[in-house]
Amino acid sequence: MLPDTEVEAVVPGRAANPDNVKRVERVLGEAKFDSFFPVRNIGYTYVNFLRGVAKFPAYCDNYGDGRDADAICRKLLATSFAHFVQETGANWPALTPATARSYPAQNNPVLATMPQNEAIPTYKQALWYLRENGYVEGSAVGAYQDCFRGTGSSIFSVFYPCSQNASGQTIDYFGRGSKQLSWNYNYGAFSKSLYGDVNVLLDNPGRVADTWLNFASAIWFAVYPQSPKPPMTWVVDGTWVPNAVDQANNMSPGFGATVHIINGGIECGGGTEKSQVLNRIAAYKEFARELAVPVPASEVLGCASMKGFQPGSAAATKAYLDKNWGYNGSNPGGVSWACQLVDYQMPFSLANPGDYKQCVDYMFRGQVKYNGQIVIDNTK
């Protein structure tokens, strides 16, 4: 990741911009960005987009093995933007520029240059929502919370603790930004990746809406492996090649696999494509056309028949840490006093310095209190 000081120096056309940003600028200039997102919330700026790209050099990166980096970047942008449509779009078939201009948060200058009473295609209605509809900062209605509430709580609730508002209520981690990042464990993981501290964004989730993190959150999700799922970039650039396990679960390269990565548990499977998936596919085809991305007939665009990324998938990498339950005769009681690599998600990752020690400390010495009582005691 690029340091924030360098990220915040990025502006359009700057000679010192990182290579991946320069590539995005070639493929998607500001005028085209405006034409793609005419009704975007004014918080979604082109500068914020470029800074989100800059933060993660793997997005629209160079390739040293002969792959066409510009072509991959165009396909990655078409894929990302199609998901923006479903996650943040107005999805309002009758929406016109005249109507959009009546909303102060959507009144972008480009709208004044468009035919005022012609409906805006739905694929160009992405980024309408900066925050999930119906929520405001500080809301505490119990939504999107996996908070520690004593015995039986998940390990993620221990390491991604929910914050409270000024009234002492546990805040909601509703969708924010172009990915509509939600749930405290996602805010915590994103925060730890960026700052080495889960609490930066758990305490201030509004930053995911109000800064360049509104795009960086989506790009982080696109490049960050979540075993056994591959990052979206691996699907787009061909790094992920299905193995026998993937094939048995009908997991194929193409846009459909990225839908499964984004929201497979809700939108995929069942044998019939859901309306959300059809909306994503329609948007993908339009952005692919606009960006000169070939969509071959063989590309699997839907995910109705997909069973998901399972243990043993080609994308299942041992990047997380869990307790090593093995026996070590050199230690008292034969306890291992160690953590081991696993291919399922845990709060501890090789990607984060200090996580191994944190894993060992918690698994063998950790205590967690709730209402003044010790409810988890790993010292015994």
C-alpha positions in Angstrom: 0.0 0.0 0.0 1.1 3.5 -0.7 1.6 5.8 2.4 -1.3 8.3 2.9 1.0 11.3 2.4 1.8 10.1 -1.1 -1.8 9.2 -1.8 -3.0 12.6 -0.8 -0.5 14.2 -3.2 -2.3 12.5 -6.2 -4.2 14.9 -8.4 -5.3 14.5 -12.1 -2.5 14.9 -14.6 0.3 15.0 -12.0 3.6 13.8 -13.5 4.6 12.0 -10.3 1.3 10.0 -9.9 1.9 6.3 -9.4 1.9 4.0 -12.5 -1.5 2.5 -11.7 -3.1 5.9 -11.4 -1.6 7.0 -14.7 -3.0 3.9 -16.3 -6.5 4.7 -14.9 -6.2 8.3 -16.1 -5.4 7.0 -19.6 -8.3 4.6 -19.6 -10.8 6.8 -17.7 -10.2 10.6 -17.9 -12.3 13.0 -15.8 -14.7 13.8 -18.6 -15.5 10.1 -19.0 -15.8 9.7 -15.2 -18.4 12.5 -15.2 -20.3 10.9 -18.1 -20.3 7.5 -16.3 -21.5 8.9 -13.0 -23.6 12.1 -13.7 -25.8 11.6 -10.6 -23.1 10.6 -8.2 -23.1 12.1 -4.7 -20.8 15.1 -4.8 -18.6 13.3 -2.2 -17.5 10.9 -4.9 -15.0 13.0 -6.7 -12.5 12.0 -9.5 -9.7 13.0 -7.2 -11.0 10.7 -4.5 -11.3 7.9 -7.1 -7.7 8.4 -8.2 -6.5 8.5 -4.6 -8.4 5.3 -3.8 -6.6 3.7 -6.8 -3.3 5.0 -5.6 -3.6 3.5 -2.2 -3.5 0.0 -3.7 -0.9 -0.4 -6.4 -2.3 -3.9 -7.3 -5.4 -2.3 -8.8 -4.6 -1.6 -12.5 -1.1 -2.7 -11.9 1.7 -3.5 -14.3 2.3 -7.1 -15.4 5.7 -8.4 -16.2 4.6 -11.7 -17.8 3.1 -10.4 -21.1 -0.4 -9.8 -19.9 -2.0 -6.6 -21.3 -2.2 -4.3 -18.3 -4.3 -1.7 -20.0 -6.9 -4.3 -21.2 -7.0 -5.8 -17.7 -7.5 -2.4 -16.2 -10.4 -1.6 -18.5 -12.1 -4.9 -17.6 -11.4 -4.3 -13.9 -13.0 -0.9 -14.1 -16.1 -2.2 -16.0 -16.4 -4.9 -13.4 -16.0 -2.5 -10.5 -18.4 0.1 -11.9 -21.1 -2.6 -12.5 -21.0 -3.5 -8.9 -21.2 0.2 -7.9 -24.5 0.4 -9.8 -26.1 -2.4 -7.7 -24.5 -1.2 -4.4 -25.0 2.5 -4.7 -27.2 3.3 -7.7 -30.5 5.3 -7.7 -31.9 2.5 -10.0 -34.7 4.9 -10.9 -35.8 4.3 -14.5 -37.6 7.7 -14.8 -34.7 9.7 -13.4 -33.8 12.7 -15.6 -31.1 15.3 -15.3 -33.7 17.9 -14.4 -34.9 15.8 -11.5 -31.4 14.9 -10.4 -30.4 18.6 -10.3 -33.1 19.2 -7.7 -31.1 17.1 -5.2 -28.3 19.3 -3.9 -26.0 16.3 -3.1 -26.3 15.0 -6.7 -26.2 18.4 -8.6 -23.0 17.7 -10.6 -22.1 20.3 -13.3 -22.3 17.7 -16.0 -26.0 17.4 -15.5 -26.6 20.9 -16.9 -25.0 19.8 -20.2 -27.4 16.8 -20.7 -30.9 16.8 -22.3 -32.9 17.8 -19.2 -36.0 15.6 -19.7 -34.5 12.4 -21.1 -34.2 9.5 -18.7 -30.7 8.7 -17.6 -29.8 5.0 -18.2 -29.7 3.1 -15.0 -26.1 2.0 -15.5 -25.2 5.7 -15.3 -27.0 6.1 -12.0 -24.3 4.6 -9.8 -22.8 6.3 -6.7 -26.1 8.1 -5.8 -25.8 6.9 -2.2 -22.9 7.9 -0.1 -24.4 6.3 2.9 -26.9 3.5 3.0 -30.4 4.8 2.5 -32.2 5.3 5.9 -29.2 5.7 8.1 -27.3 8.7 9.5 -24.0 9.0 11.4 -24.4 7.9 15.0 -27.4 5.7 14.4 -27.8 2.9 16.8 -30.7 0.7 15.9 -28.7 -2.6 16.1 -28.0 -2.9 12.4 -24.8 -4.5 11.0 -23.4 -5.2 14.4 -21.4 -8.3 15.5 -20.6 -6.9 18.9 -19.3 -8.7 21.9 -22.2 -9.6 24.2 -20.7 -12.2 26.5 -20.5 -16.0 26.2 -21.2 -17.2 22.7 -20.0 -14.1 20.9 -17.8 -14.6 17.9 -14.0 -14.1 18.0 -14.5 -11.3 15.5 -16.6 -9.4 18.0 -13.6 -9.5 20.4 -11.1 -8.1 18.0 -13.3 -5.7 16.0 -15.1 -4.1 18.9 -18.2 -2.0 18.3 -18.0 1.7 19.3 -20.6 3.8 20.9 -22.3 7.1 20.1 -22.5 10.1 22.5 -25.5 8.5 24.2 -23.6 5.3 25.0 -25.4 3.3 22.4 -23.6 0.8 20.1 -23.4 2.4 16.7 -24.5 0.8 13.4 -21.9 -0.1 10.8 -24.2 0.4 7.9 -23.1 0.7 4.2 -20.8 3.6 3.3 -18.9 4.4 0.2 -18.8 2.9 -3.3 -18.7 -0.7 -1.9 -21.2 0.2 0.8 -18.8 -1.3 3.3 -20.8 -2.7 6.2 -20.5 -4.7 9.5 -17.9 -3.9 12.2 -15.7 -6.8 11.3 -15.2 -5.3 7.8 -14.6 -1.8 9.1 -12.1 -3.2 11.6 -10.3 -5.3 9.0 -10.1 -2.4 6.6 -8.9 -0.1 9.4 -6.2 -2.5 10.4 -5.0 -2.9 6.8 -4.7 0.8 6.4 -3.6 2.0 9.9 -2.5 -1.0 11.9 -5.3 -0.2 14.3 -8.9 -1.6 14.1 -10.3 1.3 16.1 -9.5 4.1 13.7 -12.5 3.3 11.6 -14.5 1.5 14.2 -14.6 4.7 16.2 -15.0 6.9 13.1 -16.8 4.9 10.4 -18.0 8.1 8.7 -14.5 8.6 7.2 -15.4 5.8 4.8 -18.1 8.1 3.4 -16.5 11.5 3.7 -12.9 11.0 2.5 -11.1 9.3 -0.4 -11.8 6.1 1.6 -15.2 6.2 -0.1 -13.5 4.7 -3.1 -10.5 3.1 -1.4 -12.8 0.8 0.6 -14.1 -0.8 -2.7 -10.7 -1.1 -4.1 -9.4 -2.7 -0.9 -12.1 -5.2 -1.2 -11.2 -5.8 -4.9 -7.5 -6.5 -4.2 -7.6 -8.2 -0.7 -7.8 -12.0 -0.6 -10.5 -13.4 1.7 -9.6 -17.1 1.6 -11.1 -19.3 0.3 -12.4 -16.5 -2.0 -9.9 -14.9 -4.4 -9.7 -11.1 -4.7 -11.7 -9.8 -7.5 -8.5 -8.7 -9.3 -7.4 -12.4 -9.6 -10.6 -13.3 -11.3 -10.3 -10.4 -13.8 -6.6 -10.8 -14.6 -6.5 -14.6 -14.8 -4.4 -15.2 -11.7 -7.2 -17.4 -10.3 -7.4 -20.6 -12.4 -10.1 -23.0 -11.1 -9.0 -26.3 -9.8 -11.0 -29.6 -9.5 -12.7 -28.3 -6.3 -13.7 -25.1 -8.0 -15.0 -27.0 -11.1 -17.0 -29.3 -8.9 -18.7 -26.3 -7.4 -19.4 -24.7 -10.8 -17.0 -21.8 -10.2 -15.8 -20.4 -13.5 -13.8 -17.3 -14.4 -15.9 -14.4 -15.5 -18.1 -11.6 -14.1 -20.3 -14.1 -12.3 -17.5 -15.2 -10.0 -17.0 -11.5 -9.0 -20.6 -11.3 -8.0 -20.1 -14.4 -5.8 -17.1 -12.6 -4.2 -19.1 -9.5 -3.6 -22.4 -10.9 -2.3 -22.7 -14.6 -3.2 -24.4 -15.6 0.0 -27.4 -13.6 -0.9 -27.5 -13.3 -4.7 -26.0 -16.5 -6.0 -27.1 -20.1 -6.2 -30.7 -21.3 -6.5 -30.7 -22.1 -10.2 -32.3 -18.8 -11.3 -30.5 -15.5 -11.6 -31.8 -13.0 -9.1 -32.8 -9.5 -10.1 -29.8 -8.0 -8.4 -27.5 -10.2 -10.5 -29.3 -9.3 -13.7 -28.9 -5.6 -12.8 -25.1 -6.1 -12.3 -24.8 -8.0 -15.6 -26.7 -5.4 -17.5 -24.4 -2.7 -16.1 -21.3 -4.7 -16.8 -22.2 -5.1 -20.5 -22.8 -1.4 -20.8 -19.5 -0.4 -19.1 -17.7 -3.1 -21.1 -19.1 -1.5 -24.3 -18.1 2.0 -23.2 -14.5 0.9 -22.3 -14.0 -1.4 -25.3 -13.9 -4.6 -23.2 -14.7 -7.8 -25.1 -17.4 -9.9 -23.5 -17.0 -13.3 -25.1 -20.0 -15.6 -25.3 -18.1 -18.1 -23.2 -17.8 -15.7 -20.2 -20.0 -16.8 -17.3 -21.8 -13.7 -16.3 -24.3 -15.0 -13.7 -23.9 -17.1 -10.6 -27.2 -19.0 -10.2 -25.5 -22.3 -10.6 -22.4 -21.5 -8.6 -21.9 -23.2 -5.2 -19.2 -20.9 -3.9 -15.5 -20.9 -3.1 -14.9 -23.8 -0.8 -12.0 -25.1 1.2 -9.6 -26.6 -1.3 -10.3 -24.0 -3.9 -7.4 -22.8 -6.0 -7.8 -19.5 -4.2 -7.7 -21.0 -0.7 -4.4 -19.7 0.7 -3.1 -20.1 4.2 -3.0 -16.5 5.0 -4.7 -16.4 8.4 -3.7 -17.6 11.9 -5.5 -19.8 14.4 -4.5 -21.7 17.5 -2.2 -24.7 17.0 -3.8 -27.5 18.9 -0.8 -29.8 18.4 1.3 -31.4 21.1 4.8 -30.1 22.0 6.5 -32.3 24.5 9.1 -29.6 25.3 6.4 -27.3 26.8 4.6 -27.8 30.2 1.5 -29.9 29.6 2.5 -30.4 26.0 0.8 -27.2 25.0 2.1 -25.8 21.6 2.2 -22.2 22.6 2.0 -21.4 18.9 -0.4 -20.4 16.2 -0.6 -22.0 12.8 -1.5 -20.9 9.2 -5.1 -21.7 8.1 -7.0 -21.0 4.9 -10.2 -19.7 6.6 -10.8 -16.2 7.9 -9.7 -15.2 11.3 -8.9 -11.8 12.9 -5.2 -12.6 12.6 -3.5 -12.4 9.3 0.1 -12.7 7.9 -0.6 -9.4 6.1 -0.6 -7.5 9.4 2.6 -7.1 11.5 2.2 -8.2 15.0 -0.8 -10.5 14.4 1.2 -13.7 15.2 2.0 -12.4 18.6 -1.5 -11.2 19.1 -2.8 -14.7 18.1 -0.6 -16.5 20.6 -1.3 -14.0 23.4 -5.0 -14.4 22.9 -5.2 -18.2 22.4 -3.0 -19.0 25.4 -3.2 -16.0 27.7 -6.3 -14.1 26.7 -9.1 -13.0 29.0 -12.2 -11.2 28.0 -14.6 -9.5 30.5 -18.2 -8.6 30.0 -20.2 -6.7 32.6 -17.2 -7.0 35.0 -17.1 -10.8 34.7 -14.4 -12.9 32.9 -16.4 -14.8 30.2 -13.5 -16.0 28.1 -10.4 -17.3 29.9 -7.7 -18.8 27.8 -5.2 -18.9 30.6 -6.5 -22.2 31.9 
